[in-house]
Amino acid sequence: MENGTKEEILPIPGKKNVLITSALPYVNNVPHLGNIIGSVLSADVFSRYCKARGHPTLFVCGTDEYGTATETKAIEEKITPQELCDKYNKLHKEIYDWFEIGFDHFGRTPSTEQTEIAQDIFTKLNANGFLEERPTMQPYCQHPEHENFLADRYVEGECPLCGYNDARGDQCDKCGNLLDPFELIKPRCKLHQTTTPVPRETRHIFLLLDKLQEQEEAWVKKAQTEGKWSQNSINITNEWLHKGLLPRGITRDLKWGTAVPLKGYENKVLYVWFDACIGYVSITATYTKHWEKWWRNPDDVTLYQFMGKDNVPFHSVVFPCSQLGTGDKWTMVNTLSTTEYLNYEGGKFSKSRGIGVFGSSAKETGIPADVWRYFLLLQRPETSDTEFKWDAFIRANNNELVANFGNFVNRILKYVNSANYDSVVPAAPELEADPDLSNALKQHIKDANEILRRYREEMDAVHLKAGIAIARELSSLGNKLLQDHTVDNNLFKNHRQKCDAVVNLAVNHVHLLASVIAPYIPATARSILEQLQAELLIIPDDWEARSIPADHKIGKAAHLFQNIKESKQAEWTDLFGGDELKKVKQAEADKKAAKKADKDRKKAEKEKKRKEGKEGVEGDLKTDDGITEVTNATKEVTLQTS
């Protein structure tokens, strides 16, 4: 520390240097639990793990503030885009602070650094022949209070592929396919729902992804082999490449954004999805003037990026192509950790309908952030969609956090606090006279190390869900130690040597457990360390159970968690959109039933016509006229459908 400021985190040659980003949240959205587990919380856990392993690690994020979404929302709220961004950036930061998301730097995309870096990339892509100006048709809202071009995502309508009625013009959130706004059925302006956007010609700059496909494919093959990509990110990326990359527009008719460094483009800005990923770089540049040591250092830095699956193409195709096209040396993504969707009680989160828990309201339940973190990470949708359910939330708290983790830690530390030891950790005695006990305790250390090995293996592979399950096993092993040796007053009075050996090992086990759970539930780990009066242990390759020495005095034991009454389930279900969720589910069920009924009706009518037609043909085949009529009818049908 110098002058009250933290020392900058920079890569150290020869070490495993880890750069972590989580998807930049749109500034004008309040994140729900699915957004939180999909990016920032997952990235935070991995960042804390890397630091607990002793790796130089930098974790950056920030609000994505440019683009039509911001400009249009500002119009809705009758304030300037800057005022809107200031308001929501503060809200985001408050939410992430409450969830204890430990960013090393949480920035914002509007900055001098963003302009300089983005324009430099643009200029080099242009100089290298990867940009091209093209005329394009763009949706235009003619509503008298709007009269402006619309970003693709501000056109809504029915998805032409899956029929979802609230698809956006850039992407369908239900089926995940990227769309063109003119492909939507019954399109409407998001801001003025009764107005149908019309196509209007404008000119834009396109990034020629097709010319970069060969370089991109070579890089993807290497990155997917060397890194730990989630399966959905592999599938999505490979599907894009298999279909063939197409030129993509990277400018927009807006005022709020990074200026396009081209003559004649003074009233246009860079498209947010070209611009946003560059935000990781510029946010790092606002953290340190030595940003290039992180972003232009592929030999010494490993980049991990966390996001939901809908953001994959921009991180695995568009941004890497932009990097490759400059011809510069870049740190490129090594591992893409992407999630599926977290749903809420069988439905979807909806801010407008008040369905589900949003970041700003989790605090209102009075349940500590660590309990939310723990459950969300247990439910992390790593390979398929998962559900947030209140009954499961309460069970996880009561049966796992209280009964497993809390019970083990409180039981042994309270025992050391007792008159038997007066809070002083006993020395581990020599056990030559008791080989059975000696072997049992050695086996315990061996079992703990095997759990630790599996934990490190899963965490290194960014399997965070498996990691927390294995951490739970380590706690269970601690409970087993106390249970197997019946740690009580009788053991102390009649088998003092055995008691000292077990207590010493158990306290050291608690110290190890604090480090293993710290990435997941940091406040709990801090509480354990405070009770132990110890510093966080770097997660070791080989645990020897010696980090808490003999005669070390611990603090006062305290409960880590509290039980949640089962009656809270009904209360919270109602509070967070219970009635509205029932309505939505019923409407979906009615729609599904109506669709099935219509399908059955059409099938029955078709079958009826088939039977009637068959009977008519059989009756008329006796005459030549009948044959002619059937033949002519067949010709007529053929002509109409050809």
N, C-alpha and C positions, 0 to 999 in steps of 0.2 A: 504493500500500500504506500502510495506517495501522495501527499497533500489531500488525503481523504478519498482518493480515487482508486479504483481497482486497477491492477496491472493488466495490460492487454493480453488476451490469450492469442498466442501466435504459434504456428507449427514449429516443432523442434526436430531438426534433421536427425534421422536414425530412429525416431519413434513412430508409433502408429498414430498419425494425426487425423482426427476425425472432424469433418465438417458436416453439420446437420441442418437441414431446412425442413420446415413444415409449411404446407400450402398456405399462401398468403390469403387470409380471409377477406372477402368483400367487405369493405368498411361499413356499408349501410345494412348489413344483415346482422341480426342478433343470433349468435351461434347456439344451436340446440345440442343435446348430448351426443347425437350422431356426428355432428361436425367436430365436436371436441375430441372424441375418441378416434375419429378418422385421421386427424392430422396432429394437432398441437400436443395432446396428451400422449399419444404414442411416441412422438418425437422426443418429448420430455423424458419419458421413461428410458429410452435408449441413450439419450444424452447423459442422464444421471448414471446409468450403468457404465458407460464408457469412462466417465470421470472416476467412478468407483473402482475401475480397473487400472487407473493411473494413466489413461491415454490423454494427451492434449486434445481438448474437444471444444469446438465453438458451435453454439446452437443459435441460429438467427431466424427471425420471422418478422412480420410487420403487417400492417393493413394495406390492402390493395385498393388504392383510392381513385385511380383514374378510370375513365370510360363512361359510357352512356348510362350505366346503372346509377352512378353517382350524380351525373348531370340531371337525369330525369327525376331521381328522388329529391334532389334539391328544388326542382320546379314544384313537385308535390308539396313540399314543406315550406315553400316560399322563402327559402334562404339561399345563400351562395353555396356552390360546391365546397369551398374551403370551410365555411361554417359547419356544413353537414359533416365533413370529414373530421373536423376537430371534435364534434359532439360524439361521433361513433367510435373514433379511435380511443377516446377516453373510456367509453363503455366496454369495448373489447378488452382493454388493458385491465380494467377492474375485474372482469369475469375471469381472465386468465390468472390474475394475481390470486383471486380467491381459490382457484383450483390448484394453486402452487405450480404453475407452469414456469419452469426455471430458465427462461430465455437468458442468454448472455447479452443479447441485444434485441429489443423489439422496436422496429423502426416504422417508416412510412414510405410509400413509393414516391410521392412528390418531393424531389430534392434536386439540388444542383448536380449531385453525383449521378442520379438516375438519368438526367438529361444528357450529361456528358457521355456516360457509358453506353446508353441506348443509341444515341446518335452516332457514336463511333462504330458500333456493330452495324448499324444501318448503312453507314457510308462505306464500310469495307465490303459488305455484301453487294452493294451497288457497283463498286469498283471491280469486283470479281465476277460480275455478270450474273448474279443470282437474283436480281430484282428487275421487274418489268412493269411499265405503266400500262393499264388496260382500262377500257371503258367497262362499266358494270351497271347493272340495274340494281337499285337498292330500294327497300321499302320506305315509303314516305307517308307520314301521317298528315292528312289534310285538315284535321280538326282546327278550327280557327284559333284555339288557345294554344296550339302546339306548332303546326306547320314546320316540320323538321324531319330530317332523315332519321330512321330508326335503326339502332343496333339490332343485329339478328336476335339477340336474347330478349328484346323488347317487343317482338312479335310473338303472339301466342296463338295456339290453335290445336287442331287434332293431328296427332302423329300419323303420317301416311303408312307407316310400317306396322304399328301395334294398336292404333286407334285411341291412344291416351289423349284425353281432351285438353290437358294443360301442358302440352309440349311447347318448348321454346323454339324460336327460329334458328338457334344454333345447335340445340341438342334436346333429345327426349330423355327426361330423367327416369322414365319407366323402363324403356328398352335399352337406353344408353347409346343409341345411334346418333351420330352427328347429322345435322339436317341443314338444309337451305331454307330460309324463311318462305320462299315461294313454293316450297313443297307442301307446306302446311295446308290442311283442309279447313275451310272457314277461318282464315286468319283474322286477327284483331289486334289493335294497338293495346299494349299492356296498360298504358296510361289512360286511354279513352276507349273503353271496351266496346262501345257501339260503332266505332270507326274502323272501317276496313282499310288497311294500308294499300297504297297503290305503288306500282313500280315506277321509278324515275331514274333516268340515267345520270351517272356521275363518273368521275375517273379516280382510280386508286392504284396504289403500288402493290404488286403481288410478289411474294417470296416464291421463287421457282423450286419448290420442294422436289419436283420430278428430276431436276438436274443434280440434286444432292442425294438422290436415293441410293446410288451405289456406295457413296461414302457412309451414309447413314446405316445401310445394311451391314457393312463391315464393322462399324463401331458397335452396333447393337449385338451382333454375334459375339464379339469380344466381351462386352459389358455383361451380357446375360450369362456368359460362361464364368467370368471372374467374380461377379457380384452375387448378391442374394436377392434376386427379384421375386416379388410375389407372383403367383401363377397368373392372376388376372392381369397384371401389368405385362407379363410376357404375351399372353393371348391377345390383348388389345393392341399392343405394339406390332406383333407379327401379322395380325389381321390387316392393319393399315398398310404394312409393307407388301403383303400379298396382293392386296387390291391395287397397289400402285399409288405412289404419292402424287398429288395434284397441286398446282400452284394455289397459294392461299393469300387472300387480301390481307395486308398488314397496316392499312391506313383507314381512317374513318372521318366522316364529316362532323367533327365535334370541335369544341373549344377547350374542354377540360381534358388535358392529357399532355404527353410529351410532344413537342413540336416536331414536325417532319422537316429534316434538313435538306429540303429541295425547293428550288424556285418554282413558284406557282402553287405551292402547297401550304401557303401561309394560314389558310382557314381549315386545315386538316391536322389531325394528330395521329400518332402511332396507335394501332389497334391494341387494346388492353391485353389480348392473349399473346401478342408478340412482346409487348412491353413488360407484362407482369413478372415473367420468370427472370427477366433481367433485374427485377427488384431484389432478388436474393443477393446479387452482386453489389448493387448500389447500397443496399441496407448494410452490408458488410463494410462498404467503403465509408459509410457514416459512422461506423463503429471504430474503424482503424484506417489510418492513411496507408497502412501496409497491407491493404486488402488483396493485392496481387499475390502475396505469399500464400493466401488461401485459394484464390481462384485461378491463378496461372501457375500452378505447382502440382501437376498430375503425378509426378514421381513420389512426392512426399505426403500428399493429402488424399484421403478417401472420402468421397461425398455420398452421404445417405439422404434421400429425400422421402418425406412422408406425405401422403395425401389420400383422398377418396378416389375410387376408380374412375370417376367422371373426369378427373384432371389428368389422367395418364397420357393421352396423346400429346398434350402440350409440353410435358416434361420429358417424354421419351422420343418425340419426333420433332416438334416445332423448335423448341429451344436448342436441342443438340444440333439440329441442322443449321440453326443460326450461328452456333459456335463454330461448327465445322466450316461453314461458308466464309467466315472471316479469314481463315488461314492462320489465325493466331493460336498460341499454346493456351489451352484451357484445362482446368480441372472439370472433368465431366462426371456425370452421375455413375457411381459404382453400384449402388443398391437402391432400387425403387421399392419401397414398402407401401403397398396400397391395400385399402380395405373395401369390402362390400358395404352394404347399408345396414345401419342399426335402425330397426323399426320400433314403434311404441305401442305396446299392448295390442298387437295384431293389426295396427294401422300405421299411418305415416305421421311424422311430426308436422304440425301446421301452426305457424304463429298467428295467422289471420283467424283461424278457428279456435285457437286456444288449446290445441291438442299437444300434449307432451311437455316435457321439462326443458326449458331453455336456460342457457347459462346463468342469466340474471335471476332466475327464480329458484335454482337449486338451493341457494343459501336460505331461502324462506322456510325450508322444511326444518331447519335447526340441526340437520345431520351434518357432521363434519365433512370437509372436502375429501379426506382420506377414504371414507366409506364409499363415496361416489367414485373416486378414482379406482378403488379396488374392484367394485362391481363392474364398472365400464370396461376395465381391462380383462376381467373374466369373460365378458360378453363381446370382446373385440371381434368384429366380423372379418376374420382373416381370410377365410376360404369360402364363406357363404353368408347370406344375410342372417342377422341374429335379432333377438327381441329384448327390449327393456320391459320387464314385468315387475310390478311392485311386490308380489309375493316372493319372487326369487330374490329381489333386492333385500327384503327383510330377512329371508333365510340365510343369505350369504353373510349378513352382518351378525346374526345371532349364532349360527352354527359354525361359522368359520372364523370370523374376526374375534368374536367374544370367546367362544368355546375352545378354539384351537390356539391362535396366536396369543390372545389376551390371557388365556388360562395358563399357558406355559410360562410366559414372562412373569406374570404377577405371582404365580405360585412359588417359583424359585427365589425371586428377589425379596418377596415378603418373608420367606423362610430365612434368608440371610439377614434380613432386618431384625429377626427375632432375637430373644435373649441368648439363644444358643451361640450365635456368631456376632451379635451386636454390629451388624452391617459390614463386617470384615471378611473378605474372601479367604478361606483357608488354603493352606499349601496343599498341593497334590502329593500325598505320601508315597513312598516306595511300597510296592505291593508284592514283594517276593514271597511273602508268607501266604498270600491269597491269589494264586495263579488264575483261578476261575474269574475273580473280579477283574484282575489285570487284563485277561483276555477279552472279557465282556466290554470293558471300556475302550480297549484298542479296536474292537470290532465296531463300537459306536463311532469312533473317529473315522474308521475306514468307510462305514456306511454314509457318514456325513460328507466325506470327500467324494464318494460316488454321486451323491445327490448334487453336490457342488459342481462336479464335472459335467453332469447333464444340464444343469442350470446355465453354465457358461456356454455350452454348446448351443443350446436353444437361443440364448440371448445374442450370441455372436451371429446367429442366423436370422436375427430379428423376429423370432417366434415369441412374441411378448406374452401371448396367451398361455403358451406352454411354460414359459418362464415363471409366471405367477403361480401356476399349479404346482411346479416343482418347489418353489419357495414355501408353499403350504406343506409339502412333504417334509421339508427341513424342520418346520415347527412341530409337525406330528412326531418326528423322530425325537425331538426334545421332550415332548410329553411322554413318550414311551420310556425314555431314560428315567424320568422321575417315577413313572408307574412301575417299571420293572424292579426298581430298587427301593420302592416304598419310602420315599424321603419324608420322614416325620420325626417327632420327638423321640420315639422309641429307637429309631436308627441312630440318632445322635447320642443317646444315653448308653446304648448297649453295643454299638458297632461304630465307634467314633472314626476309626481310620477309613472305613468304607464310606461313611457319611461325608467326610472331608473330600475324598476322591471324587465322589459323585457330584457334590456341590461345586467343586472347582471346575469340573468338566461342564456342568450345566450352565454356570455363569459365562464361561467362555463360549458356549453354544449360543447363548443369548446375544453375545457380542457379534458373532458371525451372522446370526439371523437378522440383526439390525442392518447390517450392510447389504444383505441379500434382498431385504424388503424395501430398503431406502429408495431405489428407483421408482417403486410403485406407490408406497405410502410414506412419503418423506417426513410428515409431521409425526407419525407414529415412531419412525426410526429415531427422530430427534428426542422424543419422549423417553425411549428406551435408553439412549445414550446419556440423557440427563440423569436417569435413575441409576445407570451404571457409573456415572461420573467418568465417562471415557470418551475418546475421540472415535470418529468413524474409522472402521478398519478397511483398508484397501482389500477388495475381494481377492483372496489369494489363489494361486494355482494349487497349492497344497496346504490344507489347514492342519495346524499342529496343536491347536487348543492351548495356546500360551499367551494370547494377547492381553488377558487380564491376569496380572501377576498375583502371587500370594501376598496377603496383608493389604491388598487394595481395599479401600473403603468405598462402598457404594452409597448412593443417595437413598431417599425414601421411595419405596415401591408405590406405584399408583396404577389404577385401572387404565388400560389403553382404550377400551371401547365400552359402550353401554348397550344393553339389549333394547330393541325396538319393539313396542307392543304391536301385536298382530292387527289390532283395531285400526292402526295407522293406514293399512292397505286401502280400506274403503274411503277413508278421509282423503288420502292423497290421490286416489283414482278420481274422485269427484272434483277435487281442486284443480287437477291438471287435465280437464277436458273430458271427464267421464261421459256426461250426457251427449256432448257434441260428437265424441268418438262413436258412441252407440248409433247416433243418427247417420254418420258417415258409413259405418259398417252396414247398417240396414239398407241404406241407399245403394251401396255396392252389391249387397245380396239381392235386392230387388232387381237391379239392372242385370245381374247375372242370370237370375231366374227368368226375367223377361226375354233375354237373349236366347236362353235355352228353349223357352216356350215357342218363340218365333221360329227357331231352327226346327223344332219338332213339328210345328204346323206346316212349314214349307216341305219338310220331308214327307209328311202325311199326304199333302196335296200332290206332290210329285208321284208318290206311290199310287194314289187314286187315279191320276191321269194316265200313268203307265198301264194300270189294269184296264181302264176304260178304252185306251187306245188299242190294247192287245185284243180285247173283245171285239171292237169295231173292225179291226183288220181281219180277224178270223171270220167275221160274218160277211165281209165284203169281198173276200178273196175268191168267191164263187163266180164273180163277173169280171170281165175285162175292164169295165169302167172303174171298178173299185181299185184294180191294180194301177190304172192310170192316175187316179186321184192320189193314192199313197205316194207314187213315184214323184208326181209334181210337187206334193207337199214337202217331200224330202229335198228336192232341188231348191225349193223356195227357202227352206231353213238354211241350207248350205250357202246360198248366195248372201243371205242376210248376215251370216257370221264370218264370212271370208273377208 
